[in-house]
Amino acid sequence: MARGFASAYGVDWAGGRLLLVRAAPRGAPQSVVDAPTESEEAVRALGAAAAEVSQGRAALAVAAPAVQTFVRRLHAPFASPAKAAKVWNALLDVELPFPVESAQCAFGSPQVAAGATTSIAAAVRKPDLEAAVAAWRAEGCDPTHCDVEALALWDQQNAEVPPVRGDLSRAVVWLGADHVALVRGRGTEFLAAHVLRIPPAAEQAGRSAFESLWAERVPRILAAHLAETGADGMDLWWAGTGAEDGTWLARLRQLLPSGGLRHETHRQPAAFLARALARRAMAETGANFLQGAAAHPALVRMRARAHRRVYLGIVAAALAILAMNGATAWVRGRRLVAVQAELTAAARAIAGDTVVYGEEVLAVQRALPARDAETEAWRSALDPIGVEGLLAGAIRDAAAFGIQIAHLKMTGAAMAMEGSAADAPAIDHLGESLRGQGWTIDSHSPGAAADGRPRFILKGTLRHEG
Amino acid sequence: MKAERVWKAVALAFAAVAAAATLHVWLSGFRYRETLAQKRDNLRQISVYAERWAREEALRNRWEAQQAWSPAELDDMVARTLGADAAAISPPQATPAGAGWRRSTATLEVKAGPYAAAAGLLTGLGAGAPPWRLREINFRPAAEAGQGTMSLAVEALEKVHP
């Protein structure tokens, strides 16, 4: 939903310093200011960021107070994330020292493995959150995003230093001004986070008290981690304003077991958290406790705009689909009309104007006999032989065989010939010749004429070949 | 929130109408293709029927192009080949022959005379465009060789209103 933001700012206050980092849609987050909180530079930079936020162009992310934030891994015995989502609140309620109803919660993406669903959940008491928001506003910072510090640190660790192996055990040690967070995991998998308060005392006294706590707690945490992951050693990545103090960093390292630990310090360690907050807010991959009634108005407006854009997109797509459907229907209709017009014209050319729609072929079939009769004279005109040719053939044959014709009647289909011949074979030859010209001949002899010549009567019908 | 609900309702309504229209167009496509194929099939069938008279139509077009609209006058032909009053000619009977043409049928009763003259008459009648064609002949030879009486039925095509 953060696609409406042109940039995102991550803010961290550490021991009187303001660290402001800006993330853009592309490229690595860039430090905007790292100056004392009360300095003009810091105030101006924060004011400029706040102006962008109020205009809805930028997101402003802070981390919820680490010591008041609870991060837990939840396991639901269902392979269905939707089903598991229904029990997250109940499971989290068991883990929290306060009722879940009084907390603002954020849940990570569920992971399904071995028939169970796992999710990381974070919670902070609503009064604590409200107090923190009031304090930030008093500093001139009205955040749109309130992320989970431990998750942001772990995410940034994976973004800046991806693990070389999937099972690599490692941890981020965040040395803040008032607390130290130790976030540990395997590969990119987040396992747990631990927060140690730094007592609010004079610097050296506070540090001494903290070192005792560190020496007591952290070796046990690391030992448990190695046991949990089955690893021989692990990488410890140091960050935070405290990581800039080489003496204190060396002291804390000395208090840890020497075996199996590899130490690295992040570049620009003080801005590590601010970078994480800015990047996650820009990509909208982080958690945000400022939801529901606590949501920032700019974020609400931006989300409303995003929703409206989606709805407008749906309407535009629907209109485009309707237009395409309309065009398809129109083209189909035109095509049918054109074919129908052609069909009607073809049918009318044969059957006349009384062609009923849908009965064109029937009308044509009914009109065929009449049309055949109508065009019969044309076929007759085209006939290269005709009755004339048949007549000429019959007269020619009769003359050839010495036949005297007494009567001849002929049409295009039948003939009748009477006469006499010199002898009977001549009559047979005439019959054969006429058969050769396509006639079916029936011949009989009624006797002899007065001069003794044999008489004949031939009746023929014309065969229609093919 | 109310505005967003209205937007959502409008978007969903448009989406539903678009989906319904798409479904309708898709389903009607089967019937459309069937109807179109049927009409094209009918058109092909009628075209095949029309082909039956292609030669006749070609002849008519040729005569139309040549403005050959009437056959030769029978009276003149008979007078020229057989002589005046050599035959009795019935008034031609006309029946429709399509496309503004008619078929004229006439009978000639040729009095006794030489066959050769009758043959010449037939040749002359068939030489014109449109020609007179013989439909029926009935002749009886006379006692004298090469002569006899003839009854001829002839027909020709003629443009009704050239």
Interface residues (C-beta under 8 A of the other chain):
Chain A: A304 H307 R308 V310 Y311 L312 I314 V315 A317 A318 L319 I321 L322 N325 G326 T328 A329 R332 R335 L336 V339 Q340 E342 L343 A346 A347 A349 I350 E360 V361 V364 Q365 L368 R371 D372 E374 T375 E376 A377 W378 R379 S380 A381 L382 D383 G386 V387 E388 L391 Q404 I405 A406 H407 L408 K409 M410 T411 G412
Chain B: A3 E4 W7 K8 V10 A11 L12 F14 A15 V17 A18 A21 T22 H24 V25 S28 G29 Y32 T35 L36 K39 R40 N42 L43 Q45 I46 S47 Y49 A50 R52 W53 R55 E56 L59 R60 P96 A97 G98 R103 L122 G126 P130 P131 R133 L134 R135 E136 I137 N138 F139 R140 P141 E155 A156 L157
